[in-house]
Amino acid sequence: MAWVQAVMGEKLPPGNFEDVFKDGVVLCNLINKIQPNSVKKIQTSGGSFKLMENIQRFQEAAKKYGVPHEEIFQTADLFERRNIPQVVLCLYSLGRITQKHPEYNGPTLGPKMADENKRDWDEDQQRQLRDGEIGLQMGQNKGASQSGMGSMSNTRHM
C-alpha cells in the first residue's frame, strides 16, 4: 500500500487492504499513473457489476503492460475476498515490471529485474573452451573404480 501511495502521490483512503482496493477505482488510477490512459473509463459508483468492471479493466491494462498472465488475479479474488494474496502478488509483479519500461521513472517494487546477457561464441572460441577443460572436471579420474570396496551387505570395518 505504501508503494501505491508513492506512485499515486496521494494518500489512500483509510481502511483494510481489501476495502481500499475492492471497487477497483484505486487500481485503475494506479495503472493510469504508471501508463497514462490505460483505463479510459472508471466507474466511481453503481452496482457490484459496475465496480467489478473497474477490476477487469485494471487486469486488461496490467496484461498489456507486461504483467504475466499467471500473476493476474481473478475479479472474484478481490471483490469477494477469495484470494487476497494473489491480488498482492499481482501488485508486486506490476511494481517489478515497471523497471522494464524506460518511460516510467517512478518508484519500483521488488528486486531489480535481470537484463539479458546473450553471448555469441564463434566456433574457435567454443573449441578453446571445450578443449581447455581439465579431464578431472569432466568426471574422469584416471581409471579409478569401485573395485575392492566390498559387497553391499557387509558391515564396514574400522
DSSP file (Angstrom, degrees, kcal/mol; ACC not computed):
  #  RESIDUE AA STRUCTURE BP1 BP2  ACC     N-H-->O    O-->H-N    N-H-->O    O-->H-N    TCO  KAPPA ALPHA  PHI   PSI    X-CA   Y-CA   Z-CA
    1    1 A M     >        0   0    0      0, 0.0     4,-2.2     0, 0.0     5,-0.2   0.000 360.0 360.0 360.0 -32.0    0.0    0.0    0.0
    2    2 A A  H  >  +     0   0    0      2,-0.2     4,-2.2     1,-0.2     5,-0.1   0.893 360.0  49.8 -66.0 -38.4    3.0    2.3    0.6
    3    3 A W  H  > S+     0   0    0      2,-0.2     4,-2.5     1,-0.2     5,-0.2   0.913 109.1  51.6 -65.7 -41.4    4.2    1.7   -2.9
    4    4 A V  H  > S+     0   0    0      1,-0.2     4,-2.5     2,-0.2     5,-0.2   0.914 111.1  48.3 -61.7 -42.6    0.8    2.5   -4.3
    5    5 A Q  H  X>S+     0   0    0     -4,-2.2     4,-2.1     1,-0.2     5,-0.8   0.902 111.0  50.8 -63.0 -40.7    0.7    5.8   -2.3
    6    6 A A  H  <5S+     0   0    0     -4,-2.2    -2,-0.2     2,-0.2    -1,-0.2   0.899 112.9  45.4 -65.6 -40.1    4.2    6.7   -3.5
    7    7 A V  H  <5S+     0   0    0     -4,-2.5    -2,-0.2     1,-0.2    -1,-0.2   0.932 118.1  42.1 -67.8 -45.4    3.3    6.1   -7.2
    8    8 A M  H  <5S-     0   0    0     -4,-2.5    -2,-0.2    -5,-0.2    -1,-0.2   0.754  98.7-137.2 -76.4 -23.3    0.0    7.9   -7.0
    9    9 A G  T  <5S+     0   0    0     -4,-2.1     2,-0.3     1,-0.2    -3,-0.2   0.729  71.6  85.0  74.2  21.0    1.4   10.8   -4.9
   10   10 A E  S   <S-     0   0    0     -5,-0.8    -1,-0.2    -6,-0.2    -2,-0.2  -0.979  84.2 -93.0-149.4 158.8   -1.6   10.9   -2.6
   11   11 A K        -     0   0    0     -2,-0.3    -9,-0.0    -3,-0.1    -5,-0.0  -0.458  38.1-125.3 -73.8 143.7   -2.9    9.1    0.5
   12   12 A L        -     0   0    0     -2,-0.1     3,-0.1     1,-0.1    -1,-0.1  -0.510  37.4 -89.9 -80.4 156.8   -5.1    6.1    0.1
   13   13 A P        -     0   0    0      0, 0.0    -1,-0.1     0, 0.0     7,-0.1  -0.364  53.8 -97.0 -62.4 148.4   -8.5    6.1    1.8
   14   14 A P  S    S+     0   0    0      0, 0.0     2,-0.2     0, 0.0    -3,-0.0  -0.339  78.1  73.6 -67.5 149.3   -8.3    4.6    5.4
   15   15 A G  S    S-     0   0    0     -3,-0.1    -3,-0.0     4,-0.0     2,-0.0  -0.784  81.6 -40.0 140.1 178.5   -9.2    1.0    5.8
   16   16 A N     >  -     0   0    0     -2,-0.2     4,-2.3     1,-0.1     5,-0.2  -0.250  57.8-106.7 -69.3 162.1   -8.1   -2.5    5.2
   17   17 A F  H  > S+     0   0    0      1,-0.2     4,-2.0     2,-0.2     5,-0.2   0.925 120.6  50.4 -54.3 -48.4   -6.3   -3.6    2.0
   18   18 A E  H  > S+     0   0    0      1,-0.2     4,-1.0     2,-0.2    -1,-0.2   0.872 112.1  46.8 -61.7 -39.1   -9.4   -5.4    0.8
   19   19 A D  H  4 S+     0   0    0      2,-0.2     4,-0.4     1,-0.2    -1,-0.2   0.873 111.1  50.7 -73.0 -36.9  -11.7   -2.5    1.5
   20   20 A V  H  < S+     0   0    0     -4,-2.3     6,-0.4     1,-0.2     3,-0.2   0.898 121.7  31.4 -68.0 -40.7   -9.4    0.1   -0.2
   21   21 A F  H >< S+     0   0    0     -4,-2.0     3,-1.3    -5,-0.2     6,-0.2   0.511  91.9  98.4 -96.2  -5.5   -9.0   -1.8   -3.4
   22   22 A K  T 3< S+     0   0    0     -4,-1.0    -1,-0.2     1,-0.3    33,-0.1   0.848  83.7  45.9 -56.7 -43.3  -12.4   -3.6   -3.6
   23   23 A D  T 3  S-     0   0    0     -4,-0.4    -1,-0.3    -3,-0.2    31,-0.3   0.590 102.6-128.4 -81.3  -8.5  -14.1   -1.3   -6.0
   24   24 A G  S <> S+     0   0    0     -3,-1.3     4,-2.3    30,-0.1     5,-0.2   0.396  77.7 114.3  82.2  -4.5  -11.1   -1.1   -8.4
   25   25 A V  H  > S+     0   0    0      2,-0.2     4,-2.4     1,-0.2     5,-0.2   0.932  78.7  46.4 -66.1 -45.0  -11.0    2.7   -8.5
   26   26 A V  H  > S+     0   0    0     -6,-0.4     4,-2.3     1,-0.2    -1,-0.2   0.901 112.2  51.8 -63.8 -40.4   -7.6    2.9   -6.8
   27   27 A L  H  > S+     0   0    0      2,-0.2     4,-2.4    -6,-0.2     5,-0.2   0.916 110.4  47.7 -62.9 -43.4   -6.3    0.1   -9.1
   28   28 A C  H  X S+     0   0    0     -4,-2.3     4,-1.9     1,-0.2    11,-0.2   0.909 112.5  48.6 -65.0 -41.7   -7.4    2.0  -12.2
   29   29 A N  H  X S+     0   0    0     -4,-2.4     4,-1.6     2,-0.2    -1,-0.2   0.875 110.6  53.4 -64.8 -36.0   -5.9    5.2  -11.0
   30   30 A L  H  X S+     0   0    0     -4,-2.3     4,-2.1     2,-0.2     3,-0.3   0.948 110.0  44.6 -63.1 -50.0   -2.7    3.4  -10.2
   31   31 A I  H  X S+     0   0    0     -4,-2.4     4,-2.9     1,-0.2    -1,-0.2   0.827 111.3  55.0 -67.7 -29.7   -2.3    1.9  -13.7
   32   32 A N  H  < S+     0   0    0     -4,-1.9    -1,-0.2    -5,-0.2    -2,-0.2   0.820 108.1  49.3 -70.6 -30.0   -3.2    5.2  -15.2
   33   33 A K  H  < S+     0   0    0     -4,-1.6    -2,-0.2    -3,-0.3    -1,-0.2   0.885 115.4  43.6 -71.5 -39.1   -0.4    6.8  -13.2
   34   34 A I  H  < S+     0   0    0     -4,-2.1    -2,-0.2     1,-0.3    -3,-0.2   0.945 136.6  11.2 -71.9 -48.6    2.1    4.2  -14.4
   35   35 A Q  S >< S-     0   0    0     -4,-2.9     3,-1.1    -5,-0.2    -1,-0.3  -0.894  92.1-127.3-132.2 102.3    0.9    4.2  -18.0
   36   36 A P  T 3  S+     0   0    0      0, 0.0    -3,-0.1     0, 0.0    -4,-0.1  -0.109  86.6  12.4 -55.0 143.2   -1.4    7.1  -18.8
   37   37 A N  T 3  S+     0   0    0      2,-0.2     3,-0.2    -5,-0.1    -5,-0.1   0.734  81.0 130.9  63.0  28.1   -4.7    6.4  -20.5
   38   38 A S  S <  S+     0   0    0     -3,-1.1     2,-0.6     1,-0.3    -6,-0.1   0.902  76.6  36.7 -71.3 -41.9   -4.5    2.7  -19.8
   39   39 A V        -     0   0    0    -11,-0.2    -1,-0.3     1,-0.1    -2,-0.2  -0.955  69.7-174.5-114.5 116.1   -8.1    2.7  -18.4
   40   40 A K  S    S+     0   0    0     -2,-0.6     2,-0.5     1,-0.2    -1,-0.1   0.892  70.1  36.7 -78.0 -40.9  -10.4    5.1  -20.2
   41   41 A K        -     0   0    0      2,-0.0     2,-0.5    13,-0.0    -1,-0.2  -0.958  62.1-172.5-124.0 125.5  -13.5    4.8  -18.1
   42   42 A I        -     0   0    0     -2,-0.5     2,-0.6    -3,-0.1     9,-0.1  -0.968  16.9-143.8-118.5 121.6  -13.6    4.4  -14.3
   43   43 A Q        +     0   0    0     -2,-0.5    11,-0.1     7,-0.3     3,-0.1  -0.732  18.6 178.4 -83.3 119.9  -16.9    3.7  -12.6
   44   44 A T        +     0   0    0     -2,-0.6     2,-0.3     1,-0.1    -1,-0.2   0.625  67.7  16.0 -96.7 -14.8  -16.9    5.5   -9.2
   45   45 A S  S    S+     0   0    0      5,-0.0     2,-0.3   -22,-0.0    -1,-0.1  -0.950  80.5  82.0-148.8 168.6  -20.4    4.5   -8.2
   46   46 A G  S    S-     0   0    0     -2,-0.3     5,-0.0    -3,-0.1    -3,-0.0  -0.782  73.6 -34.2 128.0-172.8  -23.1    2.0   -9.2
   47   47 A G     >  -     0   0    0     -2,-0.3     4,-1.9     1,-0.1     3,-0.3  -0.045  68.8 -86.8 -76.0-178.4  -23.9   -1.6   -8.5
   48   48 A S  H  > S+     0   0    0      1,-0.2     4,-2.4     2,-0.2     5,-0.2   0.879 125.5  53.7 -58.6 -41.5  -21.5   -4.5   -8.0
   49   49 A F  H  > S+     0   0    0      1,-0.2     4,-1.3     2,-0.2    -1,-0.2   0.868 106.6  52.1 -66.8 -35.0  -21.2   -5.3  -11.7
   50   50 A K  H  > S+     0   0    0     -3,-0.3     4,-0.8     1,-0.2    -7,-0.3   0.913 112.7  45.1 -64.3 -42.5  -20.2   -1.7  -12.5
   51   51 A L  H  X S+     0   0    0     -4,-1.9     4,-1.1     1,-0.2     3,-0.5   0.844 108.3  56.8 -71.9 -32.7  -17.4   -1.8   -9.8
   52   52 A M  H  X S+     0   0    0     -4,-2.4     4,-2.1     1,-0.2    -1,-0.2   0.796  97.4  63.9 -67.8 -26.5  -16.3   -5.2  -11.0
   53   53 A E  H  X S+     0   0    0     -4,-1.3     4,-2.5     1,-0.2    -1,-0.2   0.853  96.4  58.0 -63.6 -33.9  -15.8   -3.7  -14.4
   54   54 A N  H  X S+     0   0    0     -4,-0.8     4,-2.3    -3,-0.5    -1,-0.2   0.928 106.4  48.0 -59.2 -44.7  -13.1   -1.5  -12.9
   55   55 A I  H  X S+     0   0    0     -4,-1.1     4,-2.4     1,-0.2    -2,-0.2   0.915 111.4  50.1 -63.6 -42.7  -11.2   -4.5  -11.7
   56   56 A Q  H  X S+     0   0    0     -4,-2.1     4,-2.2     1,-0.2    -1,-0.2   0.882 109.5  51.0 -64.2 -37.8  -11.5   -6.2  -15.1
   57   57 A R  H  X S+     0   0    0     -4,-2.5     4,-2.3     2,-0.2    -1,-0.2   0.899 109.9  50.2 -66.1 -39.5  -10.2   -3.0  -16.8
   58   58 A F  H  X S+     0   0    0     -4,-2.3     4,-2.6     2,-0.2    -2,-0.2   0.926 109.4  51.7 -61.5 -44.4   -7.2   -2.9  -14.5
   59   59 A Q  H  X S+     0   0    0     -4,-2.4     4,-2.1     1,-0.2    -2,-0.2   0.915 110.6  47.3 -60.8 -44.0   -6.5   -6.6  -15.2
   60   60 A E  H  X S+     0   0    0     -4,-2.2     4,-2.2     1,-0.2    -1,-0.2   0.911 113.0  48.6 -63.9 -42.6   -6.5   -6.0  -19.0
   61   61 A A  H  X S+     0   0    0     -4,-2.3     4,-1.7     1,-0.2    -2,-0.2   0.883 110.2  51.9 -65.8 -37.4   -4.3   -2.9  -18.7
   62   62 A A  H  X>S+     0   0    0     -4,-2.6     5,-2.4     2,-0.2     4,-1.1   0.892 109.0  50.4 -66.4 -39.2   -1.9   -4.8  -16.5
   63   63 A K  H ><5S+     0   0    0     -4,-2.1     3,-0.6     1,-0.2    -2,-0.2   0.924 110.9  48.7 -63.2 -43.8   -1.6   -7.7  -19.0
   64   64 A K  H 3<5S+     0   0    0     -4,-2.2    -1,-0.2     1,-0.2    -2,-0.2   0.835 107.3  56.5 -65.2 -30.9   -0.9   -5.1  -21.8
   65   65 A Y  H 3<5S-     0   0    0     -4,-1.7    -1,-0.2    -5,-0.2    -2,-0.2   0.744 128.4 -94.7 -73.7 -23.5    1.7   -3.5  -19.6
   66   66 A G  T <<5S+     0   0    0     -4,-1.1    -3,-0.2    -3,-0.6    -2,-0.1   0.465  71.0 147.3 125.8   3.1    3.6   -6.8  -19.3
   67   67 A V      < -     0   0    0     -5,-2.4    -1,-0.3     1,-0.1     5,-0.1  -0.550  57.8-106.8 -68.6 128.9    2.4   -8.5  -16.1
   68   68 A P    >   -     0   0    0      0, 0.0     3,-1.4     0, 0.0     4,-0.4  -0.236  19.9-123.0 -59.2 145.7    2.5  -12.3  -16.7
   69   69 A H  G >  S+     0   0    0      1,-0.3     3,-1.2     2,-0.2    -2,-0.1   0.837 110.1  59.6 -57.7 -35.6   -0.9  -13.9  -17.1
   70   70 A E  G 3  S+     0   0    0      1,-0.3    -1,-0.3    20,-0.0    20,-0.1   0.741 103.8  51.4 -67.6 -21.8   -0.2  -16.3  -14.2
   71   71 A E  G <  S+     0   0    0     -3,-1.4     2,-0.4    19,-0.1    -1,-0.3   0.413  85.5 101.7 -98.3   2.0    0.2  -13.4  -11.8
   72   72 A I    <   -     0   0    0     -3,-1.2     2,-0.1    -4,-0.4    15,-0.1  -0.717  68.6-134.7 -84.6 134.5   -3.0  -11.7  -12.7
   73   73 A F        -     0   0    0     -2,-0.4     2,-0.2    13,-0.1    -2,-0.1  -0.445  18.4-107.1 -84.9 161.6   -5.8  -12.3  -10.1
   74   74 A Q    >>  -     0   0    0     -2,-0.1     4,-0.9     1,-0.1     3,-0.6  -0.545  28.7-115.7 -81.9 154.2   -9.4  -13.2  -10.8
   75   75 A T  H >> S+     0   0    0      1,-0.3     4,-2.6    -2,-0.2     3,-0.7   0.896 116.6  52.4 -58.4 -41.6  -12.0  -10.5  -10.3
   76   76 A A  H 3> S+     0   0    0      1,-0.2     4,-1.6     2,-0.2     6,-1.1   0.761  94.9  71.5 -68.3 -23.9  -13.7  -12.5   -7.5
   77   77 A D  H <4 S+     0   0    0     -3,-0.6     6,-1.2     5,-0.2    -1,-0.2   0.892 115.3  22.7 -57.8 -39.0  -10.3  -12.9   -5.7
   78   78 A L  H X< S+     0   0    0     -4,-0.9     3,-0.7    -3,-0.7    -2,-0.2   0.894 125.0  48.3 -92.5 -50.5  -10.5   -9.2   -4.8
   79   79 A F  H 3< S+     0   0    0     -4,-2.6    -3,-0.2     1,-0.3    -2,-0.1   0.875 125.9  29.1 -65.7 -38.0  -14.2   -8.3   -5.0
   80   80 A E  T 3< S-     0   0    0     -4,-1.6    -1,-0.3    -5,-0.3    -3,-0.1   0.301 107.8-121.1-103.3   8.5  -15.4  -11.3   -2.9
   81   81 A R    <   +     0   0    0     -3,-0.7     3,-0.3    -5,-0.1    -3,-0.2   0.856  66.6 138.7  57.3  41.2  -12.1  -11.6   -0.9
   82   82 A R  S    S+     0   0    0     -6,-1.1    -5,-0.2     1,-0.2    -4,-0.1   0.872  76.5   9.4 -81.9 -39.2  -11.4  -15.1   -2.1
   83   83 A N    >>  +     0   0    0     -6,-1.2     4,-1.0    -9,-0.1     3,-0.7  -0.556  62.9 164.3-146.8  73.6   -7.7  -14.9   -2.7
   84   84 A I  H 3> S+     0   0    0     -3,-0.3     4,-2.2     1,-0.2     3,-0.3   0.850  76.1  63.2 -64.3 -36.5   -6.1  -11.6   -1.4
   85   85 A P  H 3> S+     0   0    0      0, 0.0     4,-2.3     0, 0.0    -1,-0.2   0.855 100.8  53.6 -58.0 -31.9   -2.5  -13.0   -1.6
   86   86 A Q  H <> S+     0   0    0     -3,-0.7     4,-2.0     2,-0.2    -2,-0.2   0.863 106.7  51.8 -68.6 -34.6   -3.0  -13.3   -5.4
   87   87 A V  H  X S+     0   0    0     -4,-1.0     4,-2.0    -3,-0.3    -1,-0.2   0.922 110.5  48.0 -64.9 -43.8   -4.0   -9.7   -5.6
   88   88 A V  H  X S+     0   0    0     -4,-2.2     4,-2.5     1,-0.2    -2,-0.2   0.904 109.5  53.4 -63.6 -41.3   -0.9   -8.7   -3.6
   89   89 A L  H  X S+     0   0    0     -4,-2.3     4,-2.5     1,-0.2    -1,-0.2   0.899 107.3  51.7 -59.6 -41.1    1.2  -10.9   -6.0
   90   90 A C  H  X S+     0   0    0     -4,-2.0     4,-2.4     2,-0.2    -1,-0.2   0.905 110.1  48.1 -63.5 -41.9   -0.2   -9.1   -9.0
   91   91 A L  H  X S+     0   0    0     -4,-2.0     4,-2.5     2,-0.2    -2,-0.2   0.900 111.5  50.2 -67.1 -40.0    0.6   -5.7   -7.5
   92   92 A Y  H  X S+     0   0    0     -4,-2.5     4,-2.0     2,-0.2    -2,-0.2   0.915 111.0  49.7 -61.2 -42.8    4.2   -6.8   -6.7
   93   93 A S  H  X S+     0   0    0     -4,-2.5     4,-2.7     2,-0.2    -2,-0.2   0.909 109.8  50.5 -63.4 -42.5    4.5   -8.1  -10.3
   94   94 A L  H  X S+     0   0    0     -4,-2.4     4,-1.3     1,-0.2    -1,-0.2   0.921 110.6  49.6 -60.9 -44.3    3.3   -4.7  -11.6
   95   95 A G  H  < S+     0   0    0     -4,-2.5    14,-1.2     1,-0.2     4,-0.3   0.838 113.0  47.4 -63.6 -33.1    5.8   -2.9   -9.5
   96   96 A R  H >< S+     0   0    0     -4,-2.0     3,-1.4    12,-0.2     4,-0.3   0.894 107.5  55.0 -73.9 -41.5    8.6   -5.2  -10.7
   97   97 A I  H >< S+     0   0    0     -4,-2.7     3,-1.9     1,-0.3     4,-0.3   0.758  90.2  75.5 -66.3 -25.0    7.6   -4.9  -14.4
   98   98 A T  G >< S+     0   0    0     -4,-1.3     3,-1.2     1,-0.3     6,-0.3   0.779  84.5  67.1 -58.5 -24.1    7.8   -1.0  -14.2
   99   99 A Q  G <  S+     0   0    0     -3,-1.4    -1,-0.3    -4,-0.3    -2,-0.2   0.773  93.9  57.6 -66.7 -25.2   11.6   -1.5  -14.3
  100  100 A K  G <  S+     0   0    0     -3,-1.9    -1,-0.3    -4,-0.3    -2,-0.2   0.523  92.3  78.6 -83.0  -5.5   11.4   -2.8  -17.9
  101  101 A H    X   -     0   0    0     -3,-1.2     3,-1.4    -4,-0.3    -1,-0.1  -0.894  61.0-166.5-108.7 107.5    9.7    0.4  -19.1
  102  102 A P  T 3  S+     0   0    0      0, 0.0    -1,-0.1     0, 0.0    -2,-0.0   0.745  85.8  64.5 -66.0 -22.0   12.2    3.2  -19.6
  103  103 A E  T 3  S+     0   0    0      2,-0.0     2,-0.5     0, 0.0    -2,-0.0   0.691  88.3  81.4 -74.6 -16.0    9.4    5.8  -19.9
  104  104 A Y    <   +     0   0    0     -3,-1.4    -3,-0.1    -6,-0.3   -70,-0.1  -0.790  48.2 167.6 -92.0 127.1    8.4    5.1  -16.3
  105  105 A N        +     0   0    0     -2,-0.5    -1,-0.1   -71,-0.1     3,-0.1   0.130  41.1 103.8-125.7  20.4   10.5    7.0  -13.7
  106  106 A G  S    S-     0   0    0      1,-0.2   -99,-0.1   -72,-0.1     2,-0.1  -0.132  83.2 -55.3 -88.6-170.4    8.5    6.5  -10.5
  107  107 A P        -     0   0    0      0, 0.0     2,-0.2     0, 0.0    -1,-0.2  -0.373  53.1-150.2 -68.9 146.4    9.2    4.2   -7.6
  108  108 A T        -     0   0    0     -3,-0.1     2,-0.4     2,-0.1   -12,-0.2  -0.596   4.1-136.6-109.6 174.5    9.6    0.5   -8.3
  109  109 A L        +     0   0    0    -14,-1.2   -10,-0.1    -2,-0.2   -11,-0.1  -0.998  57.8   5.4-136.6 135.0    8.8   -2.5   -6.1
  110  110 A G  S    S-     0   0    0     -2,-0.4     3,-0.1   -14,-0.0    -2,-0.1  -0.263  99.0 -25.1  90.0-177.5   10.7   -5.7   -5.5
  111  111 A P  S    S-     0   0    0      0, 0.0     2,-0.1     0, 0.0    -2,-0.1  -0.208  77.6 -84.8 -70.4 161.3   14.2   -6.8   -6.6
  112  112 A K        -     0   0    0      1,-0.1     2,-0.2    -4,-0.1   -16,-0.1  -0.429  47.6-115.4 -65.9 135.8   15.9   -5.4   -9.8
  113  113 A M        -     0   0    0    -17,-0.2     2,-0.2    -2,-0.1    -1,-0.1  -0.472  31.3-112.5 -71.6 142.5   14.9   -7.3  -12.9
  114  114 A A        -     0   0    0     -2,-0.2     2,-0.3     1,-0.0    -1,-0.1  -0.508  25.2-136.9 -76.3 143.7   17.7   -9.2  -14.6
  115  115 A D        -     0   0    0     -2,-0.2     2,-0.2     1,-0.1    -1,-0.0  -0.746  28.4 -99.8 -97.3 149.4   18.9   -8.0  -18.0
  116  116 A E        -     0   0    0     -2,-0.3     2,-0.3     1,-0.1    -1,-0.1  -0.469  30.8-168.4 -68.5 136.5   19.6  -10.4  -20.8
  117  117 A N        -     0   0    0     -2,-0.2     2,-0.2     2,-0.0    -1,-0.1  -0.623  14.3-177.8-125.2  70.3   23.3  -11.2  -21.2
  118  118 A K        -     0   0    0     -2,-0.3     2,-0.4     2,-0.0    -2,-0.0  -0.497   7.7-160.7 -76.7 135.9   23.4  -13.0  -24.5
  119  119 A R        -     0   0    0     -2,-0.2     2,-0.7     2,-0.0    -2,-0.0  -0.962   7.7-157.8-119.6 134.7   26.8  -14.3  -25.7
  120  120 A D        -     0   0    0     -2,-0.4     2,-0.4     0, 0.0    -2,-0.0  -0.923  14.5-170.7-112.3 106.8   27.6  -15.2  -29.2
  121  121 A W        -     0   0    0     -2,-0.7     2,-0.1     4,-0.0    -2,-0.0  -0.808  11.9-143.3 -97.8 134.4   30.6  -17.6  -29.4
  122  122 A D     >  -     0   0    0     -2,-0.4     4,-2.2     1,-0.1     5,-0.2  -0.386  35.1 -94.6 -85.4 176.0   32.2  -18.5  -32.7
  123  123 A E  H  > S+     0   0    0      1,-0.2     4,-2.4     2,-0.2     5,-0.2   0.875 123.1  51.9 -61.0 -40.6   33.5  -22.0  -33.5
  124  124 A D  H  > S+     0   0    0      2,-0.2     4,-2.3     1,-0.2    -1,-0.2   0.913 110.5  47.7 -65.6 -42.0   37.1  -21.2  -32.4
  125  125 A Q  H  > S+     0   0    0      2,-0.2     4,-2.3     1,-0.2    -1,-0.2   0.906 112.1  49.9 -65.1 -41.0   36.0  -19.8  -29.0
  126  126 A Q  H  X S+     0   0    0     -4,-2.2     4,-2.3     1,-0.2    -2,-0.2   0.907 111.0  49.5 -63.7 -40.8   33.7  -22.8  -28.4
  127  127 A R  H  X S+     0   0    0     -4,-2.4     4,-3.1     2,-0.2     5,-0.3   0.910 110.4  50.4 -64.5 -42.6   36.6  -25.2  -29.3
  128  128 A Q  H  X S+     0   0    0     -4,-2.3     4,-1.7     1,-0.2    -2,-0.2   0.911 112.8  46.4 -62.2 -42.6   39.0  -23.4  -27.0
  129  129 A L  H  < S+     0   0    0     -4,-2.3     4,-0.2     2,-0.2    -1,-0.2   0.905 116.8  44.2 -66.3 -40.5   36.5  -23.6  -24.1
  130  130 A R  H >< S+     0   0    0     -4,-2.3     3,-0.8    -5,-0.2    -2,-0.2   0.924 118.7  41.0 -70.8 -45.2   35.7  -27.2  -24.7
  131  131 A D  H 3< S+     0   0    0     -4,-3.1    -1,-0.2     1,-0.2    -2,-0.2   0.724 107.2  62.7 -79.0 -21.4   39.3  -28.4  -25.2
  132  132 A G  T 3< S+     0   0    0     -4,-1.7     2,-0.3    -5,-0.3    -1,-0.2   0.482  78.6 108.7 -82.4  -1.4   40.8  -26.3  -22.4
  133  133 A E  S <  S-     0   0    0     -3,-0.8     2,-0.2    -4,-0.2     5,-0.0  -0.581  73.5-119.1 -81.5 137.3   38.8  -28.1  -19.8
  134  134 A I    >   -     0   0    0     -2,-0.3     3,-1.2     1,-0.1     4,-0.4  -0.504  16.6-128.1 -75.5 140.5   40.7  -30.4  -17.4
  135  135 A G  G > >S+     0   0    0      1,-0.3     5,-1.5     2,-0.2     3,-1.4   0.792 104.7  64.9 -61.3 -30.7   39.6  -34.1  -17.5
  136  136 A L  G > 5S+     0   0    0      1,-0.3     3,-1.0     2,-0.2    -1,-0.3   0.815  98.6  55.3 -64.0 -27.6   39.1  -34.3  -13.7
  137  137 A Q  G < 5S+     0   0    0     -3,-1.2    -1,-0.3     1,-0.2    -2,-0.2   0.621  99.0  63.1 -78.4 -11.2   36.3  -31.7  -14.0
  138  138 A M  G < 5S-     0   0    0     -3,-1.4    -1,-0.2    -4,-0.4    -2,-0.2   0.368 124.1 -96.8 -94.5   4.5   34.6  -34.0  -16.5
  139  139 A G  T < 5S+     0   0    0     -3,-1.0     2,-0.4     1,-0.3    -3,-0.2   0.527  85.7 125.2  94.4   5.7   34.0  -36.8  -14.1
  140  140 A Q      < +     0   0    0     -5,-1.5    -1,-0.3     1,-0.1    -2,-0.2  -0.807  32.7 179.1 -98.8 140.4   37.1  -38.8  -15.1
  141  141 A N    >   -     0   0    0     -2,-0.4     3,-1.2     3,-0.2    -5,-0.1  -0.314  60.2 -84.6-137.5  54.4   39.7  -39.9  -12.5
  142  142 A K  T 3  S-     0   0    0      1,-0.3    -2,-0.0     2,-0.0    -6,-0.0   0.859  92.9 -44.6  51.0  50.0   42.3  -41.9  -14.4
  143  143 A G  T 3  S+     0   0    0      1,-0.2    -1,-0.3     0, 0.0     2,-0.1   0.620  87.5 161.2  79.2  12.9   40.6  -45.2  -14.3
  144  144 A A    <   +     0   0    0     -3,-1.2     2,-0.3     2,-0.1    -1,-0.2  -0.419  12.9 173.1 -66.4 142.4   39.5  -45.2  -10.7
  145  145 A S        -     0   0    0      2,-0.2    -1,-0.0    -2,-0.1     0, 0.0  -0.815  45.0-107.9-139.3-179.8   36.8  -47.7  -10.0
  146  146 A Q    >   +     0   0    0     -2,-0.3     3,-1.5     2,-0.0     4,-0.2   0.193  67.5 134.7 -98.1  16.5   34.9  -49.1   -7.0
  147  147 A S  T 3   +     0   0    0      1,-0.3    -2,-0.2     2,-0.1     0, 0.0  -0.417  69.1  25.4 -66.7 141.9   36.5  -52.5   -7.2
  148  148 A G  T 3  S+     0   0    0     -2,-0.1    -1,-0.3     1,-0.0     3,-0.1   0.529  84.9 117.7  82.7   7.1   37.6  -53.7   -3.8
  149  149 A M  S <  S-     0   0    0     -3,-1.5    -2,-0.1     1,-0.2     2,-0.1   0.636  77.2-115.8 -80.3 -13.1   35.0  -51.6   -2.0
  150  150 A G        -     0   0    0     -4,-0.2    -1,-0.2     6,-0.0     2,-0.1  -0.182  36.7 -62.9  97.6 164.1   33.3  -54.7   -0.6
  151  151 A S    >   -     0   0    0      1,-0.1     3,-0.7    -3,-0.1     0, 0.0  -0.357  46.6-107.9 -85.4 169.1   29.9  -56.0   -1.2
  152  152 A M  T 3  S+     0   0    0      1,-0.2    -1,-0.1    -2,-0.1     0, 0.0   0.821 113.0  48.7 -65.8 -34.2   26.7  -54.3   -0.3
  153  153 A S  T 3  S+     0   0    0      2,-0.1    -1,-0.2     0, 0.0     2,-0.1   0.573  87.5 100.9 -90.8  -6.9   25.7  -56.5    2.6
  154  154 A N  S <  S-     0   0    0     -3,-0.7     2,-0.2     1,-0.1     3,-0.0  -0.421  73.7-116.7 -75.8 151.7   29.0  -56.4    4.5
  155  155 A T        -     0   0    0     -2,-0.1     2,-0.5     1,-0.1    -1,-0.1  -0.480  33.8-100.9 -82.0 160.7   29.5  -54.2    7.5
  156  156 A R        -     0   0    0     -2,-0.2     2,-0.5    -6,-0.0    -1,-0.1  -0.708  32.6-144.1 -86.0 127.1   32.1  -51.5    7.5
  157  157 A H              0   0    0     -2,-0.5    -3,-0.0     1,-0.1    -1,-0.0  -0.799 360.0 360.0 -95.9 127.6   35.3  -52.4    9.3
  158  158 A M              0   0    0     -2,-0.5    -1,-0.1     0, 0.0    -2,-0.0   0.378 360.0 360.0-118.8 360.0   37.0  -49.6   11.1
